[in-house]
């Protein structure tokens, strides 16, 4: 028997997405970090493994401050494993419109492990850093062209 219902896990995941959107738009990642348990582990393949909520908070705040135009994180699809309390999904990391209406985004696969009470004990993001670098380079090029044409 599963520890949590599918409904509870799904509601926590919906909240995770809503809080990510709010954090991306506002630039304040505190509420997002607060969704993790105090002893959570975050495995980020480019930046390494972080242990604990405060390490996750520090990393996400610093990283997203360096990328303030990456504001949106729509989920393409997700799968809930009720027995384990896991959510696997594909997340788009989407930049704001550079001014010409073009779409600039790259995806990652995320594994979240639910810990109950609306919190996550683990997140792992898997992606190709080269795709992200190319996407950001193309976004900067489009933004610069728009600014020059203004």
C-alpha positions as CSV (number, residue, x, y, z in Angstrom):
1,X,0.0,0.0,0.0
2,X,1.3,3.5,-0.9
3,X,2.2,6.0,1.8
4,X,0.4,8.8,0.0
5,X,-2.6,9.0,-2.3
6,X,-2.2,9.9,-6.0
7,X,-4.3,13.0,-5.3
8,X,-1.9,14.2,-2.5
9,X,1.1,13.7,-4.7
10,X,-0.6,15.4,-7.7
11,X,-1.7,18.3,-5.6
12,X,1.9,18.8,-4.3
13,X,3.2,18.6,-7.9
14,X,0.7,21.2,-9.0
15,X,1.8,23.4,-6.2
16,X,5.5,22.8,-7.1
17,X,4.7,24.1,-10.6
18,X,2.7,27.1,-9.4
19,X,5.4,28.1,-7.0
20,X,8.1,27.7,-9.7
21,X,6.1,30.1,-12.0
22,X,5.7,32.6,-9.2
23,X,9.4,32.4,-8.3
24,X,10.5,32.7,-12.0
25,X,8.3,35.8,-12.5
26,X,9.2,37.5,-9.1
27,X,12.8,36.4,-8.9
28,X,12.3,35.3,-5.2
29,X,13.0,31.6,-4.9
30,X,12.4,31.3,-1.2
31,X,8.9,29.7,-1.4
32,X,10.2,27.3,-4.0
33,X,13.1,26.2,-1.7
34,X,10.7,25.8,1.2
35,X,9.0,23.0,-0.7
36,X,12.0,20.8,0.1
37,X,12.5,18.9,3.4
38,X,15.3,20.2,5.7
39,X,17.5,17.3,4.7
40,X,16.5,17.1,1.0
41,X,19.0,16.2,-1.7
42,X,19.2,18.0,-5.1
43,X,21.2,16.3,-7.8
44,X,21.9,18.9,-10.6
45,X,24.2,17.3,-13.2
46,X,26.0,20.5,-14.1
47,X,26.2,22.1,-10.6
48,X,26.6,19.0,-8.5
49,X,24.8,17.5,-5.5
50,X,23.4,19.8,-2.8
51,X,22.4,18.6,0.6
52,X,19.7,20.3,2.6
53,X,17.1,22.9,2.0
54,X,19.4,25.9,2.7
55,X,22.0,24.7,0.2
56,X,19.2,24.3,-2.4
57,X,17.9,27.8,-1.5
58,X,21.4,29.3,-1.9
59,X,22.1,27.6,-5.2
60,X,18.7,28.3,-6.8
61,X,18.7,31.9,-5.8
62,X,22.2,32.5,-7.1
63,X,21.7,30.5,-10.3
64,X,18.4,32.1,-11.2
65,X,19.8,35.6,-10.4
66,X,22.3,35.0,-13.2
67,X,19.5,34.0,-15.6
68,X,16.7,36.5,-14.7
69,X,15.1,36.1,-18.2
70,X,14.5,32.4,-17.7
71,X,11.1,32.8,-16.0
72,X,8.8,30.0,-17.2
73,X,8.9,26.3,-16.5
74,X,6.0,24.6,-18.2
75,X,5.7,20.8,-17.8
76,X,5.3,18.9,-21.1
77,X,4.3,15.6,-19.4
78,X,4.6,13.9,-16.1
79,X,4.2,10.4,-14.6
80,X,3.3,9.7,-11.0
81,X,4.5,6.5,-9.3
82,X,2.1,6.2,-6.4
83,X,3.9,3.2,-4.8
84,X,7.2,5.1,-4.5
85,X,5.8,8.7,-4.2
86,X,7.8,9.8,-7.2
87,X,7.1,12.2,-10.0
88,X,9.0,12.1,-13.3
89,X,8.5,14.9,-15.8
90,X,9.8,16.9,-18.7
91,X,10.2,20.6,-17.9
92,X,10.8,23.3,-20.4
93,X,13.1,26.1,-19.2
94,X,11.7,29.0,-21.2
95,X,13.1,32.5,-21.7
96,X,11.0,35.6,-21.9
97,X,10.2,36.9,-25.4
98,X,13.3,38.7,-26.6
99,X,11.0,41.2,-28.4
100,X,10.4,39.5,-31.7
101,X,7.8,36.8,-30.6
102,X,10.3,34.0,-30.9
103,X,10.3,31.0,-28.5
104,X,13.6,30.1,-26.7
105,X,13.5,27.1,-24.4
106,X,15.4,23.9,-23.5
107,X,14.1,20.9,-21.6
108,X,15.2,18.8,-18.7
109,X,13.9,15.6,-17.2
110,X,13.2,15.8,-13.5
111,X,12.7,13.2,-10.9
112,X,11.0,14.4,-7.6
113,X,10.6,12.2,-4.6
114,X,7.7,13.1,-2.4
115,X,8.1,13.2,1.4
116,X,4.6,14.1,2.5
117,X,3.0,17.3,3.8
118,X,3.5,19.0,0.4
119,X,7.3,18.6,0.5
120,X,10.0,16.9,-1.6
121,X,13.0,15.1,-0.3
122,X,14.8,14.7,-3.6
123,X,15.1,16.3,-7.0
124,X,17.3,15.3,-9.9
125,X,17.5,17.2,-13.1
126,X,18.9,15.6,-16.2
127,X,19.7,17.6,-19.4
128,X,22.2,18.4,-22.0
129,X,24.1,21.6,-21.0
130,X,25.1,22.3,-24.6
131,X,21.4,22.6,-25.6
132,X,20.9,25.1,-22.8
133,X,24.0,27.1,-23.9
134,X,22.9,27.2,-27.5
135,X,19.4,28.2,-26.5
136,X,20.6,31.1,-24.4
137,X,23.1,32.2,-27.0
138,X,20.3,32.3,-29.6
139,X,18.0,34.2,-27.2
140,X,20.7,36.8,-26.6
141,X,21.3,37.2,-30.3
142,X,17.5,37.7,-30.9
143,X,17.3,40.2,-28.0
144,X,20.2,42.2,-29.3
145,X,18.7,42.3,-32.8
146,X,15.4,43.6,-31.3
147,X,17.2,46.2,-29.3
148,X,19.2,47.4,-32.4
149,X,16.0,47.6,-34.4
150,X,14.1,49.6,-31.8
